[in-house]
Amino acid sequence: MMSGVWRTLGACIYLCLLFFVVYSGARYSQQMNTEAPFYGSLNNSANLGPHQPIRSYSLAFSRYPWVGRVVPHAANTVMTRCTVACVRDHVFVTATRCLLGMSIGVAAVHYKDLVFETKALITPGERYGTKQAFDDIGVLLVHDNKSLKAWDTIQPVSVERTGSDFSWFQQFEIVEPKQADYVVIAFDPRDQELFYELEGYPGLLGCEKLLYRTPVASWENYMKPEYFRVPCISFCNFDEFNVKDYNITDEYDLQCRLNIWVEGALVVSKSSPHLLLGVTTWGPGLFTLKPNERYVVGLAVPNSPAYRAAMACADAILSGKALNDAVCDDF
C-alpha cells in the first residue's frame, strides 16, 4: 500500500518538475536563443585540425603583447582561468562568466610574463546583465608591477549599436571570401602549455542558419530563427558553412568542425594594428554530444551601454574618486 502511495507521490513530483521546465522555457520563448537551457557555458575544448597550438607563454605574449590570462592566485600561475585583453593601462576585459567566483586580491593576471594582483572586478548587475551573460563583458583592474616597462593595449572596434537588435553586426559578416579577417585566440584552461589561435568568420548568419536547423533547436513552438540572430563566429566561411548535404569526410565539413570552445577567448582582427571585436561568451552546450556537427560560438562586442558604463566605473576606481551611485552602483 505504502509503495503505491510513494509511486503516486513520485509521479506528481515528476509532473510538477516537468511543468516547471516547460513553463520556464515557454516564458522565455519570445527572447534571445541564449535563454534556452541548451545554450550556455563553453566546455573549454578546441579542435584545431592541422593547426598547431603555441606551446610557450613567452611566444604568445610576444605575438600578442596585449594578451594575458587570469590565474587563481599570484603564487599559482600554473592554472589558467580565462584569457584577457589589455584595453587600457591597468584594465583588462574578458567574458563576465570567467570572473564569477573570483576574489579581489586573490586572483591575478599573468601579462608580459609578469604577475599583477587584482584591484577590482567589474561585472554587470541587474540593470545591465543579460540572460546567461551572453552579451556581458567583465572588466578587471590590476595594481602596478614595478618590473613592467610599458603597457601594450588593444583597441576595441569602433562601431555604434543601432536599433533594438544586432543588425549593426552585419558589417563584420564575411560571406564569400575564403580568407578570414579575424582570428580567435585563447589560453587553454586545462593545459598550462597551450595557446590556441584559429581563423574565424564573424556574423549573424552562422547562428541563425546552423543552430536553428539542428534537431535540438527545431521545435517550432519553442524557438524561431530570429532568436539566433546574435553576434557569433564560425570557423569556416558562410559558403562552406551553408552546404546542406555534407559528408563527415568533406573538406568543407572538416574545416567547419574546427573550433575553439574557450570562454573568454578573444576575437581580434588579423590586420595591424589589431582590433578587439569581442570575447566569446556562450556556445551550444548539448551539441558537444554531436561531434559531426558544425559549430559556432557566441561573442559579446565591447560597444554596449553596459561596457561603456563598466569602463566609466573603472576610470573612477583608477582615479581614486569616491564611488557613487551614478558611477559604479550597477556593477
C-alpha positions as CSV (number, residue, x, y, z in Angstrom):
1,M,0.0,0.0,0.0
2,M,2.7,2.4,1.0
3,S,4.7,1.7,-2.1
4,G,1.7,2.6,-4.2
5,V,1.4,5.9,-2.3
6,W,5.1,6.7,-2.9
7,R,4.8,5.9,-6.6
8,T,1.8,8.2,-6.9
9,L,3.7,11.0,-5.0
10,G,6.7,10.5,-7.1
11,A,4.7,10.8,-10.3
12,C,3.1,14.0,-9.0
13,I,6.6,15.5,-8.2
14,Y,7.8,14.5,-11.7
15,L,4.8,16.1,-13.4
16,C,5.4,19.3,-11.3
17,L,9.0,19.4,-12.3
18,L,8.2,18.8,-16.0
19,F,5.6,21.6,-15.9
20,F,8.2,24.0,-14.3
21,V,10.8,23.2,-17.0
22,V,8.2,23.6,-19.8
23,Y,6.9,26.8,-18.3
24,S,10.3,28.2,-17.7
25,G,11.2,27.6,-21.4
26,A,7.9,29.0,-22.7
27,R,8.1,32.2,-20.8
28,Y,11.4,33.0,-22.4
29,S,10.3,31.9,-25.9
30,Q,10.0,35.4,-27.2
31,Q,13.5,36.4,-26.3
32,M,17.1,35.5,-27.4
33,N,18.1,31.9,-28.1
34,T,20.5,32.1,-25.2
35,E,17.6,32.0,-22.8
36,A,17.1,28.3,-23.7
37,P,18.6,25.6,-21.4
38,F,20.6,24.1,-24.4
39,Y,22.9,27.1,-24.6
40,G,25.4,28.3,-22.1
41,S,29.0,27.7,-20.9
42,L,31.6,26.7,-23.4
43,N,33.4,23.5,-22.4
44,N,36.9,24.7,-22.7
45,S,38.0,22.5,-25.6
46,A,39.5,23.0,-29.0
47,N,39.7,21.3,-32.4
48,L,42.5,23.0,-34.4
49,G,42.8,20.3,-37.1
50,P,46.2,20.5,-38.7
51,H,47.0,23.8,-36.9
52,Q,49.4,23.5,-34.1
53,P,49.0,25.5,-30.8
54,I,51.7,27.7,-29.4
55,R,53.4,26.0,-26.5
56,S,55.1,28.9,-24.9
57,Y,53.7,31.8,-22.8
58,S,56.6,34.0,-23.9
59,L,55.9,33.3,-27.6
60,A,52.1,34.1,-27.1
61,F,52.9,37.3,-25.3
62,S,55.4,38.2,-28.0
63,R,52.9,37.7,-30.8
64,Y,50.1,39.3,-29.0
65,P,51.7,41.7,-26.4
66,W,48.3,42.9,-25.1
67,V,47.0,39.4,-24.2
68,G,47.0,38.0,-20.7
69,R,45.5,35.3,-18.6
70,V,43.7,35.2,-15.3
71,V,45.3,32.8,-12.7
72,P,43.7,31.7,-9.4
73,H,46.4,33.2,-7.3
74,A,49.5,35.4,-7.6
75,A,51.5,32.5,-6.2
76,N,49.9,29.9,-8.5
77,T,50.4,30.8,-12.2
78,V,50.1,27.2,-13.4
79,M,46.4,27.1,-14.0
80,T,44.6,29.5,-16.4
81,R,41.1,30.6,-15.5
82,C,40.5,32.6,-18.7
83,T,42.1,34.8,-21.4
84,V,42.0,38.6,-21.1
85,A,42.9,41.6,-23.3
86,C,44.6,44.7,-22.0
87,V,42.5,47.6,-23.4
88,R,43.9,50.4,-21.2
89,D,46.7,50.7,-18.6
90,H,45.7,48.5,-15.7
91,V,42.5,47.5,-17.4
92,F,41.7,44.0,-18.8
93,V,38.5,42.6,-20.3
94,T,37.1,39.1,-20.7
95,A,33.8,37.2,-20.5
96,T,31.8,38.0,-17.4
97,R,31.3,34.4,-16.5
98,C,35.1,33.9,-16.3
99,L,35.1,36.2,-13.3
100,L,32.3,34.6,-11.3
101,G,33.6,33.2,-8.1
102,M,36.9,35.1,-8.1
103,S,38.1,37.2,-5.2
104,I,39.8,40.6,-5.4
105,G,43.4,40.4,-4.3
106,V,43.4,36.6,-4.7
107,A,43.0,36.1,-8.4
108,A,45.8,37.6,-10.5
109,V,46.6,38.5,-14.1
110,H,49.6,37.0,-15.9
111,Y,50.7,39.5,-18.5
112,K,54.0,40.0,-20.3
113,D,55.4,37.2,-18.2
114,L,54.7,39.3,-15.1
115,V,52.0,38.8,-12.4
116,F,49.6,41.5,-11.4
117,E,47.4,41.4,-8.4
118,T,43.7,42.3,-9.0
119,K,42.4,45.6,-7.7
120,A,38.8,45.3,-8.8
121,L,36.4,43.0,-10.7
122,I,33.6,44.8,-12.5
123,T,30.6,42.7,-13.8
124,P,27.2,43.9,-14.9
125,G,24.4,44.0,-12.3
126,E,20.7,43.7,-12.7
127,R,20.4,46.8,-14.8
128,Y,22.9,45.7,-17.5
129,G,23.2,41.9,-17.2
130,T,21.9,39.7,-20.0
131,K,20.4,36.2,-19.7
132,Q,23.2,33.7,-19.3
133,A,25.6,36.6,-19.7
134,F,25.6,36.1,-23.4
135,D,26.3,39.8,-24.1
136,D,28.3,40.6,-20.9
137,I,31.9,41.7,-20.7
138,G,33.7,41.7,-17.4
139,V,36.5,44.2,-16.5
140,L,39.5,43.5,-14.3
141,L,41.6,46.2,-12.8
142,V,45.1,45.4,-11.6
143,H,47.7,47.0,-9.4
144,D,51.1,48.1,-10.7
145,N,54.0,45.8,-11.1
146,K,57.3,47.7,-10.8
147,S,59.0,45.3,-13.3
148,L,56.7,46.4,-16.1
149,K,58.4,48.7,-18.6
150,A,55.3,49.7,-20.7
151,W,51.7,48.7,-21.2
152,D,50.7,47.3,-24.6
153,T,47.0,47.6,-25.3
154,I,44.4,46.7,-28.0
155,Q,41.6,49.0,-29.0
156,P,38.1,47.7,-29.3
157,V,36.3,48.1,-32.6
158,S,34.7,51.5,-33.1
159,V,31.1,50.9,-34.0
160,E,27.8,52.1,-32.6
161,R,24.9,49.9,-31.7
162,T,21.8,51.0,-33.6
163,G,18.2,49.7,-33.4
164,S,16.8,47.2,-31.0
165,D,18.5,44.2,-32.5
166,F,22.0,43.2,-33.6
167,S,21.7,44.1,-37.3
168,W,24.6,46.6,-36.9
169,F,26.9,43.5,-36.6
170,Q,26.3,42.5,-40.2
171,Q,29.1,44.9,-41.3
172,F,31.5,42.3,-39.9
173,E,30.0,39.4,-41.8
174,I,32.1,37.5,-44.3
175,V,30.0,35.6,-46.8
176,E,32.2,34.8,-49.9
177,P,35.9,35.4,-49.3
178,K,37.9,32.4,-48.4
179,Q,40.4,34.4,-46.3
180,A,39.3,35.2,-42.8
181,D,39.9,38.7,-41.5
182,Y,39.7,37.7,-37.8
183,V,41.4,35.2,-35.5
184,V,40.2,33.7,-32.3
185,I,42.9,33.3,-29.6
186,A,42.9,31.8,-26.1
187,F,45.0,30.1,-23.5
188,D,43.8,26.6,-22.7
189,P,42.3,26.5,-19.1
190,R,43.1,22.8,-18.9
191,D,46.7,22.7,-20.2
192,Q,49.1,25.3,-19.0
193,E,51.3,25.0,-22.0
194,L,48.8,25.6,-24.8
195,F,47.8,28.8,-26.6
196,Y,45.3,28.5,-29.4
197,E,44.8,30.6,-32.5
198,L,42.3,29.8,-35.3
199,E,40.9,31.9,-38.1
200,G,37.2,32.9,-37.6
201,Y,34.4,34.3,-39.6
202,P,32.1,36.6,-37.6
203,G,28.4,37.3,-38.5
204,L,24.8,36.8,-37.7
205,L,24.2,34.2,-40.5
206,G,26.0,31.4,-38.7
207,C,23.9,31.3,-35.6
208,E,20.7,31.6,-37.4
209,K,21.3,29.1,-40.2
210,L,23.2,26.5,-38.3
211,L,21.8,26.4,-34.8
212,Y,18.2,26.8,-35.8
213,R,18.3,23.9,-38.2
214,T,19.8,21.4,-35.7
215,P,17.4,18.8,-34.2
216,V,17.6,20.2,-30.7
217,A,16.6,23.7,-31.8
218,S,14.0,22.8,-34.3
219,W,10.9,22.9,-32.1
220,E,8.8,25.4,-33.9
221,N,6.7,26.3,-30.8
222,Y,9.8,26.9,-28.7
223,M,12.3,28.8,-30.9
224,K,12.3,30.9,-34.0
225,P,15.2,31.6,-36.4
226,E,15.4,35.2,-35.3
227,Y,16.2,34.1,-31.7
228,F,19.6,33.1,-33.1
229,R,20.3,36.4,-34.9
230,V,23.1,37.4,-32.5
231,P,26.9,38.0,-32.9
232,C,28.7,34.7,-33.5
233,I,31.9,33.5,-35.0
234,S,32.3,30.3,-37.0
235,F,35.5,28.7,-38.2
236,C,34.7,28.4,-41.9
237,N,33.1,30.9,-44.3
238,F,29.4,31.0,-44.9
239,D,29.5,29.3,-48.3
240,E,31.2,26.3,-46.7
241,F,29.1,26.5,-43.6
242,N,25.8,26.6,-45.6
243,V,26.3,23.4,-47.5
244,K,23.2,21.3,-46.8
245,D,24.2,17.8,-47.9
246,Y,27.7,17.3,-46.5
247,N,29.7,14.3,-45.5
248,I,31.9,14.0,-42.5
249,T,34.9,13.5,-44.8
250,D,34.2,16.5,-47.0
251,E,36.9,19.2,-46.9
252,Y,34.2,21.8,-46.2
253,D,32.9,19.9,-43.2
254,L,36.3,19.2,-41.8
255,Q,37.0,22.9,-41.8
256,C,33.7,23.8,-40.3
257,R,34.1,21.4,-37.4
258,L,37.3,23.2,-36.3
259,N,36.6,25.3,-33.2
260,I,37.9,27.0,-30.1
261,W,35.4,26.5,-27.3
262,V,37.0,28.5,-24.6
263,E,35.0,31.0,-22.6
264,G,36.6,34.5,-22.8
265,A,38.6,33.7,-26.0
266,L,39.5,36.9,-27.8
267,V,38.2,37.7,-31.3
268,V,40.7,40.1,-33.0
269,S,41.4,41.4,-36.4
270,K,44.3,40.0,-38.3
271,S,45.3,43.3,-39.7
272,S,47.7,45.6,-37.9
273,P,47.1,47.3,-35.6
274,H,44.9,44.6,-34.2
275,L,41.3,45.5,-33.1
276,L,39.3,43.6,-30.5
277,L,35.9,42.6,-32.0
278,G,34.7,40.7,-28.9
279,V,35.1,37.9,-26.4
280,T,33.4,34.5,-26.6
281,T,30.7,34.1,-24.1
282,W,28.4,31.1,-25.0
283,G,28.0,28.1,-27.1
284,P,25.6,25.3,-27.9
285,G,26.0,23.1,-24.9
286,L,24.2,19.9,-25.9
287,F,25.8,19.9,-29.3
288,T,29.0,18.8,-27.7
289,L,27.4,15.4,-27.9
290,K,27.2,15.6,-31.7
291,P,30.9,15.6,-32.9
292,N,29.9,15.6,-36.6
293,E,28.0,18.9,-36.4
294,R,29.4,22.3,-37.4
295,Y,29.6,24.8,-34.6
296,V,29.6,28.5,-33.9
297,V,30.5,30.4,-30.8
298,G,28.6,33.4,-29.5
299,L,30.5,36.6,-28.6
300,A,30.0,39.9,-26.8
301,V,31.1,43.0,-28.5
302,P,32.7,45.8,-26.4
303,N,30.3,48.6,-27.6
304,S,27.3,48.1,-25.4
305,P,25.9,50.6,-22.8
306,A,27.0,48.1,-20.1
307,Y,30.6,48.0,-21.4
308,R,30.8,51.8,-21.5
309,A,29.4,52.1,-18.0
310,A,31.8,49.5,-16.7
311,M,34.7,51.4,-18.2
312,A,33.5,54.6,-16.6
313,C,33.4,52.7,-13.3
314,A,37.0,51.5,-14.0
315,D,38.1,55.1,-14.6
316,A,36.6,56.2,-11.4
317,I,38.3,53.5,-9.4
318,L,41.7,54.1,-11.0
319,S,41.5,57.8,-10.5
320,G,40.8,57.3,-6.8
321,K,37.4,59.1,-6.9
322,A,34.8,58.4,-4.3
323,L,32.4,55.8,-5.8
324,N,28.8,56.9,-6.0
325,D,25.6,55.5,-7.3
326,A,25.9,57.3,-10.7
327,V,29.2,55.6,-11.4
328,C,29.5,52.1,-10.1
329,D,26.2,51.2,-8.5
330,D,25.1,49.0,-11.4
331,F,28.1,46.7,-11.0
